[in-house]
Amino acid sequence: MSTTKADKLSLEPSSKPYEEKAPTADEILRPQALWWSSVAGAAIMVLAGAVWGWTTMGNRFDNAFLHFRNLSLSSGVAPTLPLASLLLVLYFGVWGYLRRLDYWEHRYVDMFTLELDPVIRQDFSTEIKGIDLCLLGRLENLPWNVAFGLVFVSSILAFRPWTTLDMIERPVVARLALFFFCLALLSLWMNWFRFLNIWVRLRKILDHLENLPLRTAFQRLTQETSLPILQWSSSQNCFLLRQVLDRVRAMTKADPSNVNKQLEANFEARIDALMPKKTRTLEVVAPMAVGGTPLFSPAPTISDDPLRDARQEMTNLTTTLSSRLNKEFWNRGSSSAENEKRPKPADMKYLLAEDIVALPFYAYIRKVILELRNILFFLGISISLLFCALHTYAFRADQAIDWWFFGLFITMGLGVVAVVAQVERNALVSRLSDKTAGELGGSFYLQLLKYGTVPLLTIFGSQVPFISNVVLKWVQPALEALH
């Protein structure tokens, strides 16, 4: 028995869906640009530290007075507290960006131009490029960047920090506080717009998938009470290659054709190449027919980049299976009847193939929502640090600061709540999280408090004396311990 010509052709995925490759990290952000940006950022911080040291370390009376006030952090006139809060905002922003830059490309699998329906055409390339630009660069395009610039400049003009942040310090210290305040506000607005921009593009991907026959496969995947945007810890159930391998093996058992055996052998070989050398025990041997003729071609050789090979094999696998499903399964249509929810034994091979095609989308959606959660966490922490920077020092225009900060918090909070509500009500997300589409359950509001409790407490604490006294009883011993 030998592999037929039709089987060989089915194992050779068409290159047509992949003529337009998604850009890599180096294409989105040039290494030279990243290098010079890093040098410029480091130079700014070193120069600011040198200016601070040169200004405050001199043998002067006003320096002695400044250090004396810094020894009493709860006095309300210690300039190091607002400066430290602003620097923490910048630190978290840079750390989050470098973290995304370090690993995002390694989670990418080319499956966004698959032919998932002969009539309902879709092209995810624009959406995936937009999300990559938001995660690795600034924002997606010029309109988003212009909107960000206008909002940032408007917030600066409305706040007028050159007069509102009036300090009793030397002019150099006041200018440093003004400079770092503008940088912290820049980072805060940039990540807020990034949060909105990513969701706009991800929502289009979700809407496209909901209109395809593949949508039913998402109901069979691992369902969770909520996706990571409202969780503080991520599940380990999203290891893509392991889940795909399990379903490839099950599909081969349900339909032991030569094509499926070849797909299983190739995929196992790629997974085996990713394993550490100590545990690489899998040996793929091509089965032989009587007379020594191979039943199908042996597993491909492994190159020096097993991660790239595994991703390419995942791409080939989804391309082959989506083409098969288009011709043999999806063209049947569906009436959404109750009896169709109980699969027939003969259709099990198609359902497993559907799961394999849907798993890369599921993993990608989960990773993007995880990044949205990280940005949301940064926004919550940063706006609290910004509040501390503006209220741990006795600036003279305290009432103007309160009104401006309240407007900033309401604006950002409404945008975040709107996005999170749309995520929870999305039809495809509801399939993944076992919820009713278009509804917000009670758990949504409880989960939302995770990110709003700290900012709300800081705001009400500054306006309600009882809350501020309770918080001060907790914080003041720690500040006095630093004396």
VEXVEXLO-883247 format. One line per field, with one value per residue (C-alpha): residue in one letter; chain; x, y, z; residue number from 1. Coordinates in nm, 2 decimals, padded with zeros to 4 digits, always signed. Example, Ala and Ser with C-alpha at 12.3 -4.5 7.8 and 13.67 -1.06 7.14 Angstrom:
type <- [A S]
mol <- [A A]
xx <- [+01.23 +01.37]
yy <- [-00.45 -00.11]
zz <- [+00.78 +00.71]
seq <- [1 2]
END
This chain:
type <- [M S T T K A D K L S L E P S S K P Y E E K A P T A D E I L R P Q A L W W S S V A G A A I M V L A G A V W G W T T M G N R F D N A F L H F R N L S L S S G V A P T L P L A S L L L V L Y F G V W G Y L R R L D Y W E H R Y V D M F T L E L D P V I R Q D F S T E I K G I D L C L L G R L E N L P W N V A F G L V F V S S I L A F R P W T T L D M I E R P V V A R L A L F F F C L A L L S L W M N W F R F L N I W V R L R K I L D H L E N L P L R T A F Q R L T Q E T S L P I L Q W S S S Q N C F L L R Q V L D R V R A M T K A D P S N V N K Q L E A N F E A R I D A L M P K K T R T L E V V A P M A V G G T P L F S P A P T I S D D P L R D A R Q E M T N L T T T L S S R L N K E F W N R G S S S A E N E K R P K P A D M K Y L L A E D I V A L P F Y A Y I R K V I L E L R N I L F F L G I S I S L L F C A L H T Y A F R A D Q A I D W W F F G L F I T M G L G V V A V V A Q V E R N A L V S R L S D K T A G E L G G S F Y L Q L L K Y G T V P L L T I F G S Q V P F I S N V V L K W V Q P A L E A L H]
mol <- [A A A A A A A A A A A A A A A A A A A A A A A A A A A A A A A A A A A A A A A A A A A A A A A A A A A A A A A A A A A A A A A A A A A A A A A A A A A A A A A A A A A A A A A A A A A A A A A A A A A A A A A A A A A A A A A A A A A A A A A A A A A A A A A A A A A A A A A A A A A A A A A A A A A A A A A A A A A A A A A A A A A A A A A A A A A A A A A A A A A A A A A A A A A A A A A A A A A A A A A A A A A A A A A A A A A A A A A A A A A A A A A A A A A A A A A A A A A A A A A A A A A A A A A A A A A A A A A A A A A A A A A A A A A A A A A A A A A A A A A A A A A A A A A A A A A A A A A A A A A A A A A A A A A A A A A A A A A A A A A A A A A A A A A A A A A A A A A A A A A A A A A A A A A A A A A A A A A A A A A A A A A A A A A A A A A A A A A A A A A A A A A A A A A A A A A A A A A A A A A A A A A A A A A A A A A A A A A A A A A A A A A A A A A A A A A A A A A A A A A A A A A A A A A A A A A A A A A A A A A A A A A A A A A A A A A A A A A A A A A A A A A]
xx <- [+00.00 +00.14 +00.04 -00.19 -00.13 -00.44 -00.30 +00.03 -00.14 -00.35 -00.03 +00.11 -00.07 -00.12 +00.10 -00.17 -00.31 +00.04 +00.17 +00.13 +00.32 +00.26 +00.55 +00.81 +00.92 +01.22 +01.00 +00.76 +01.03 +01.37 +01.66 +01.85 +01.55 +01.51 +01.88 +01.88 +01.56 +01.72 +02.03 +01.82 +01.61 +01.91 +02.08 +01.78 +01.76 +02.14 +02.13 +01.83 +02.01 +02.32 +02.13 +01.95 +02.28 +02.46 +02.16 +02.10 +02.44 +02.60 +02.70 +02.41 +02.15 +01.85 +01.99 +02.01 +01.65 +01.54 +01.71 +01.55 +01.21 +01.29 +01.36 +00.99 +00.80 +00.46 +00.51 +00.36 +00.66 +00.91 +00.98 +01.12 +00.77 +00.61 +00.93 +00.95 +00.58 +00.63 +00.95 +00.76 +00.50 +00.78 +00.94 +00.63 +00.56 +00.91 +00.91 +00.58 +00.69 +01.02 +00.84 +00.61 +00.90 +01.09 +00.84 +00.55 +00.67 +00.74 +00.36 +00.26 +00.14 +00.05 -00.32 -00.49 -00.54 -00.68 -00.97 -01.23 -01.54 -01.57 -01.83 -01.78 -01.43 -01.22 -00.87 -00.72 -00.40 -00.50 -00.62 -00.31 -00.08 -00.26 -00.24 +00.13 +00.20 +00.02 +00.20 +00.55 +00.54 +00.34 -00.02 -00.16 -00.17 -00.17 -00.53 -00.47 -00.14 -00.30 -00.58 -00.33 -00.13 -00.43 -00.56 -00.22 -00.16 -00.52 -00.47 -00.14 -00.30 -00.60 -00.37 -00.11 +00.15 +00.39 +00.16 -00.04 +00.27 +00.41 +00.67 +00.87 +01.18 +01.46 +01.37 +01.58 +01.39 +01.06 +01.16 +01.25 +00.91 +00.74 +00.95 +00.88 +00.51 +00.48 +00.66 +00.44 +00.12 +00.25 +00.30 -00.04 -00.23 -00.02 -00.12 -00.48 -00.50 -00.31 -00.57 -00.85 -00.67 -00.60 -00.96 -01.09 -00.88 -00.94 -01.31 -01.30 -01.12 -01.39 -01.67 -01.52 -01.48 -01.84 -01.97 -01.78 -01.87 -01.56 -01.74 -01.90 -01.55 -01.49 -01.77 -01.58 -01.26 -01.16 -01.42 -01.34 -01.54 -01.37 -01.10 -00.77 -00.88 -01.05 -00.81 -00.49 -00.34 -00.35 -00.43 -00.18 -00.44 -00.34 -00.02 -00.11 +00.12 +00.03 -00.35 -00.30 -00.09 -00.36 -00.62 -00.40 -00.35 -00.73 -00.81 -00.57 -00.74 -01.08 -00.96 -00.64 -00.58 -00.23 -00.27 -00.36 -00.07 +00.17 +00.03 +00.08 +00.43 +00.54 +00.39 +00.53 +00.87 +00.85 +00.73 +01.01 +01.27 +01.14 +01.20 +01.52 +01.79 +01.76 +01.39 +01.41 +01.32 +01.06 +01.18 +00.95 +00.98 +00.80 +00.58 +00.68 +00.45 +00.53 +00.83 +00.99 +00.79 +00.71 +00.34 +00.41 +00.72 +00.94 +00.93 +01.11 +01.46 +01.48 +01.67 +01.86 +01.55 +01.30 +01.07 +01.03 +00.98 +00.71 +00.52 +00.55 +00.43 +00.13 +00.06 +00.08 -00.15 -00.42 -00.40 -00.44 -00.73 -00.92 -00.91 -01.04 -01.32 -01.42 -01.47 -01.61 -01.78 -01.85 -02.03 -02.31 -02.44 -02.62 -02.97 -02.87 -03.11 -03.08 -03.00 -02.70 -02.54 -02.49 -02.22 -02.24 -01.95 -01.86 -01.82 -01.58 -01.28 -01.42 -01.49 -01.13 -01.00 -01.22 -01.07 -00.72 -00.79 -00.97 -00.69 -00.44 -00.71 -00.81 -00.45 -00.40 -00.72 -00.62 -00.28 -00.41 -00.66 -00.38 -00.19 -00.50 -00.52 -00.15 -00.22 -00.53 -00.32 -00.07 -00.34 -00.48 -00.14 -00.02 -00.32 -00.29 +00.08 +00.00 -00.26 +00.00 +00.25 -00.01 -00.13 +00.18 +00.32 +00.16 +00.12 -00.05 -00.33 -00.47 -00.83 -00.74 -00.54 -00.84 -01.07 -00.83 -00.75 -01.11 -01.17 -00.87 -01.00 -01.35 -01.23 -01.00 -01.24 -01.53 -01.30 -01.18 -01.53 -01.67 -01.40 -01.42 -01.80 -01.78 -01.53 -01.77 -02.07 -01.89 -02.05 -01.73 -01.58 -01.91 -01.86 -01.51 -01.62 -01.95 -02.17 -02.47 -02.38 -02.48 -02.52 -02.32 -02.34 -02.29 -01.93 -01.84 -01.90 -01.72 -01.42 -01.41 -01.37 -01.03 -00.89 -01.10 -01.07 -00.73 -00.79 -01.13 -00.99 -00.72 -00.96 -01.22 -00.94 -00.83 -01.19 -01.34 -01.15 -01.26 -01.11 -00.79 -00.75 -00.79 -00.54 -00.30 -00.30 -00.19 +00.07 +00.22 +00.41 +00.58 +00.68 +00.81 +01.01 +01.20 +01.30]
yy <- [+00.00 +00.34 +00.70 +00.80 +01.11 +01.27 +01.21 +01.37 +01.67 +01.72 +01.72 +02.01 +02.33 +02.60 +02.90 +03.13 +03.22 +03.30 +03.53 +03.83 +03.74 +03.92 +04.15 +04.04 +04.23 +04.37 +04.50 +04.67 +04.83 +04.85 +04.74 +05.06 +05.27 +05.06 +05.10 +05.48 +05.51 +05.31 +05.52 +05.84 +05.71 +05.61 +05.94 +06.13 +05.94 +05.96 +06.34 +06.39 +06.20 +06.40 +06.73 +06.61 +06.51 +06.83 +07.04 +06.87 +06.75 +07.09 +07.24 +07.49 +07.58 +07.51 +07.17 +07.09 +07.20 +06.98 +06.67 +06.75 +06.75 +06.43 +06.26 +06.32 +06.16 +06.21 +06.58 +06.67 +06.88 +06.60 +06.64 +06.28 +06.13 +06.28 +06.23 +05.87 +05.81 +05.96 +05.76 +05.44 +05.52 +05.54 +05.22 +05.02 +05.16 +05.07 +04.73 +04.64 +04.75 +04.56 +04.25 +04.26 +04.32 +04.02 +03.74 +03.85 +03.73 +03.38 +03.33 +03.40 +03.13 +03.22 +03.14 +03.47 +03.44 +03.09 +03.01 +02.93 +02.97 +02.98 +03.26 +03.45 +03.58 +03.71 +03.86 +03.91 +04.06 +04.42 +04.34 +04.14 +04.40 +04.67 +04.47 +04.40 +04.77 +04.86 +04.60 +04.66 +05.01 +05.32 +05.30 +05.15 +05.45 +05.82 +05.90 +05.71 +05.89 +06.23 +06.16 +06.06 +06.38 +06.60 +06.45 +06.46 +06.82 +06.92 +06.75 +06.94 +07.27 +07.20 +07.12 +07.39 +07.21 +07.51 +07.70 +07.42 +07.23 +07.53 +07.41 +07.57 +07.40 +07.54 +07.60 +07.30 +07.06 +07.21 +07.17 +06.80 +06.74 +06.91 +06.71 +06.37 +06.46 +06.52 +06.19 +06.00 +06.15 +06.07 +05.70 +05.69 +05.83 +05.62 +05.30 +05.41 +05.47 +05.14 +04.96 +05.10 +05.05 +04.68 +04.61 +04.78 +04.54 +04.23 +04.29 +04.28 +03.94 +03.81 +03.93 +03.77 +03.44 +03.45 +03.47 +03.15 +02.78 +02.75 +02.94 +02.62 +02.47 +02.74 +02.60 +02.26 +02.42 +02.46 +02.70 +02.93 +03.15 +03.45 +03.53 +03.68 +04.05 +04.00 +03.75 +03.82 +03.48 +03.30 +02.94 +02.70 +02.52 +02.74 +02.55 +02.54 +02.27 +02.02 +02.06 +02.03 +01.72 +01.55 +01.63 +01.52 +01.18 +01.15 +01.25 +00.98 +00.72 +00.83 +00.83 +00.63 +00.75 +00.79 +01.16 +01.18 +00.95 +01.17 +01.48 +01.31 +01.20 +01.54 +01.72 +01.48 +01.53 +01.91 +01.88 +01.64 +01.88 +02.15 +01.92 +01.94 +01.70 +01.50 +01.42 +01.39 +01.02 +01.02 +00.84 +00.86 +00.56 +00.53 +00.22 -00.03 -00.23 -00.59 -00.57 -00.27 +00.01 +00.30 +00.36 +00.74 +00.96 +00.98 +01.27 +01.58 +01.67 +01.91 +02.24 +02.46 +02.66 +02.41 +02.69 +02.82 +02.47 +02.40 +02.72 +02.64 +02.28 +02.43 +02.65 +02.36 +02.16 +02.42 +02.49 +02.13 +02.07 +02.39 +02.30 +01.95 +02.10 +02.34 +02.06 +01.79 +01.93 +02.31 +02.30 +02.10 +02.40 +02.39 +02.45 +02.50 +02.22 +02.04 +01.70 +01.86 +01.94 +01.57 +01.48 +01.16 +00.91 +00.95 +01.33 +01.30 +01.33 +01.66 +01.79 +01.72 +01.88 +02.19 +02.20 +02.19 +02.48 +02.68 +02.63 +02.87 +03.14 +03.06 +03.08 +03.41 +03.56 +03.46 +03.61 +03.94 +03.96 +03.88 +04.18 +04.39 +04.27 +04.37 +04.72 +04.75 +04.66 +04.92 +05.19 +05.11 +05.12 +05.42 +05.64 +05.56 +05.65 +05.97 +06.05 +05.99 +06.22 +06.50 +06.46 +06.36 +06.72 +07.04 +07.20 +07.53 +07.48 +07.17 +07.23 +07.27 +06.95 +06.76 +06.87 +06.79 +06.45 +06.37 +06.45 +06.24 +05.95 +05.97 +05.99 +05.69 +05.49 +05.53 +05.41 +05.11 +05.01 +05.04 +04.81 +04.55 +04.54 +04.49 +04.21 +04.03 +04.08 +03.96 +03.66 +03.46 +03.55 +03.42 +03.09 +03.06 +03.16 +02.97 +03.28 +03.41 +03.65 +04.01 +03.99 +04.12 +03.89 +03.98 +03.84 +04.11 +04.39 +04.21 +04.14 +04.50 +04.61 +04.44 +04.72 +05.00 +04.96 +05.12 +05.42 +05.48 +05.46 +05.70 +05.95 +05.93 +05.92 +06.27 +06.41 +06.22 +06.28 +05.95 +05.74 +05.95 +05.91 +05.53 +05.50 +05.73 +05.50 +05.22 +05.41 +05.65 +05.38 +05.26 +05.61 +05.68 +05.36 +05.51 +05.81]
zz <- [+00.00 -00.10 -00.07 -00.35 -00.57 -00.41 -00.06 -00.16 -00.30 +00.01 +00.22 +00.02 +00.14 -00.11 -00.07 -00.18 +00.16 +00.28 +00.01 +00.25 +00.56 +00.89 +00.97 +01.22 +01.53 +01.34 +01.06 +01.30 +01.52 +01.36 +01.59 +01.52 +01.63 +01.94 +02.02 +01.98 +02.18 +02.46 +02.45 +02.46 +02.74 +02.95 +02.88 +03.00 +03.32 +03.38 +03.31 +03.54 +03.82 +03.77 +03.78 +04.10 +04.26 +04.16 +04.29 +04.62 +04.73 +04.76 +05.10 +05.11 +05.37 +05.14 +05.06 +05.43 +05.47 +05.17 +05.32 +05.66 +05.49 +05.31 +05.64 +05.73 +05.45 +05.61 +05.65 +05.31 +05.21 +05.11 +04.74 +04.70 +04.74 +04.43 +04.23 +04.33 +04.24 +03.89 +03.83 +03.93 +03.66 +03.40 +03.53 +03.50 +03.16 +03.03 +03.20 +03.04 +02.69 +02.71 +02.83 +02.53 +02.30 +02.44 +02.38 +02.16 +01.83 +01.96 +02.02 +01.66 +01.42 +01.06 +01.03 +00.97 +00.60 +00.60 +00.36 +00.62 +00.40 +00.01 +00.03 +00.35 +00.28 +00.55 +00.58 +00.92 +00.80 +00.86 +01.22 +01.32 +01.18 +01.37 +01.70 +01.64 +01.58 +01.90 +02.11 +01.97 +01.83 +01.93 +01.78 +01.47 +01.23 +01.19 +01.30 +01.63 +01.69 +01.61 +01.85 +02.12 +02.06 +02.08 +02.40 +02.56 +02.47 +02.58 +02.92 +02.97 +02.88 +03.10 +03.40 +03.34 +03.55 +03.52 +03.75 +03.92 +04.04 +04.23 +04.48 +04.75 +04.62 +04.41 +04.05 +03.93 +04.15 +04.04 +03.67 +03.73 +03.89 +03.59 +03.34 +03.50 +03.54 +03.17 +03.09 +03.33 +03.18 +02.84 +02.93 +03.09 +02.79 +02.54 +02.72 +02.74 +02.37 +02.31 +02.52 +02.30 +01.97 +02.04 +02.13 +01.82 +01.61 +01.82 +01.81 +01.43 +01.44 +01.68 +01.47 +01.16 +01.34 +01.47 +01.11 +01.00 +01.04 +01.26 +01.55 +01.68 +01.75 +02.02 +02.23 +02.25 +02.37 +02.73 +02.88 +03.17 +03.40 +03.25 +03.01 +03.14 +03.11 +03.45 +03.60 +03.79 +03.70 +03.36 +03.31 +03.18 +02.96 +02.66 +02.57 +02.20 +02.07 +02.34 +02.28 +01.90 +01.94 +02.15 +01.89 +01.60 +01.76 +01.83 +01.47 +01.34 +01.55 +01.43 +01.07 +01.02 +00.67 +00.53 +00.52 +00.89 +00.98 +00.78 +00.96 +01.29 +01.22 +01.10 +01.39 +01.65 +01.49 +01.52 +01.89 +01.97 +01.83 +02.08 +02.38 +02.58 +02.47 +02.79 +02.73 +02.35 +02.33 +02.06 +01.74 +01.44 +01.22 +00.89 +00.89 +00.61 +00.40 +00.28 +00.06 +00.24 +00.07 +00.31 +00.37 +00.36 +00.34 +00.65 +00.89 +00.77 +00.89 +01.18 +01.11 +01.36 +01.44 +01.58 +01.70 +01.35 +01.22 +01.47 +01.38 +01.01 +01.07 +01.27 +00.97 +00.72 +00.95 +00.98 +00.60 +00.51 +00.75 +00.67 +00.30 +00.38 +00.60 +00.33 +00.08 +00.30 +00.61 +00.62 +00.29 +00.45 +00.64 +00.98 +01.10 +01.47 +01.56 +01.89 +01.72 +01.54 +01.87 +01.92 +01.67 +01.47 +01.51 +01.14 +01.19 +01.48 +01.25 +01.12 +01.47 +01.58 +01.26 +01.35 +01.70 +01.55 +01.32 +01.60 +01.86 +01.71 +01.70 +02.06 +02.18 +01.99 +02.13 +02.48 +02.45 +02.32 +02.60 +02.84 +02.71 +02.75 +03.11 +03.16 +03.02 +03.23 +03.54 +03.44 +03.41 +03.75 +03.92 +03.73 +03.79 +04.16 +04.16 +03.97 +04.24 +04.51 +04.33 +04.33 +04.69 +04.89 +04.85 +04.95 +04.61 +04.64 +04.38 +04.55 +04.44 +04.07 +04.10 +04.25 +03.97 +03.69 +03.83 +03.88 +03.51 +03.41 +03.62 +03.48 +03.12 +03.15 +03.36 +03.12 +02.83 +03.02 +03.15 +02.80 +02.65 +02.93 +02.90 +02.52 +02.58 +02.82 +02.59 +02.28 +02.12 +02.05 +02.39 +02.54 +02.36 +02.52 +02.87 +02.89 +02.92 +02.75 +02.47 +02.52 +02.90 +03.19 +03.49 +03.86 +03.85 +03.59 +03.84 +04.12 +03.90 +03.78 +04.14 +04.14 +03.92 +04.05 +04.43 +04.47 +04.24 +04.40 +04.75 +04.67 +04.53 +04.81 +05.06 +04.96 +04.99 +05.28 +05.61 +05.77 +05.49 +05.48 +05.85 +05.83 +05.54 +05.72 +06.02 +05.80 +05.60 +05.86 +06.06 +05.74 +05.65 +05.99 +05.98 +05.68 +05.89]
seq <- [1 2 3 4 5 6 7 8 9 10 11 12 13 14 15 16 17 18 19 20 21 22 23 24 25 26 27 28 29 30 31 32 33 34 35 36 37 38 39 40 41 42 43 44 45 46 47 48 49 50 51 52 53 54 55 56 57 58 59 60 61 62 63 64 65 66 67 68 69 70 71 72 73 74 75 76 77 78 79 80 81 82 83 84 85 86 87 88 89 90 91 92 93 94 95 96 97 98 99 100 101 102 103 104 105 106 107 108 109 110 111 112 113 114 115 116 117 118 119 120 121 122 123 124 125 126 127 128 129 130 131 132 133 134 135 136 137 138 139 140 141 142 143 144 145 146 147 148 149 150 151 152 153 154 155 156 157 158 159 160 161 162 163 164 165 166 167 168 169 170 171 172 173 174 175 176 177 178 179 180 181 182 183 184 185 186 187 188 189 190 191 192 193 194 195 196 197 198 199 200 201 202 203 204 205 206 207 208 209 210 211 212 213 214 215 216 217 218 219 220 221 222 223 224 225 226 227 228 229 230 231 232 233 234 235 236 237 238 239 240 241 242 243 244 245 246 247 248 249 250 251 252 253 254 255 256 257 258 259 260 261 262 263 264 265 266 267 268 269 270 271 272 273 274 275 276 277 278 279 280 281 282 283 284 285 286 287 288 289 290 291 292 293 294 295 296 297 298 299 300 301 302 303 304 305 306 307 308 309 310 311 312 313 314 315 316 317 318 319 320 321 322 323 324 325 326 327 328 329 330 331 332 333 334 335 336 337 338 339 340 341 342 343 344 345 346 347 348 349 350 351 352 353 354 355 356 357 358 359 360 361 362 363 364 365 366 367 368 369 370 371 372 373 374 375 376 377 378 379 380 381 382 383 384 385 386 387 388 389 390 391 392 393 394 395 396 397 398 399 400 401 402 403 404 405 406 407 408 409 410 411 412 413 414 415 416 417 418 419 420 421 422 423 424 425 426 427 428 429 430 431 432 433 434 435 436 437 438 439 440 441 442 443 444 445 446 447 448 449 450 451 452 453 454 455 456 457 458 459 460 461 462 463 464 465 466 467 468 469 470 471 472 473 474 475 476 477 478 479 480 481 482 483]
END
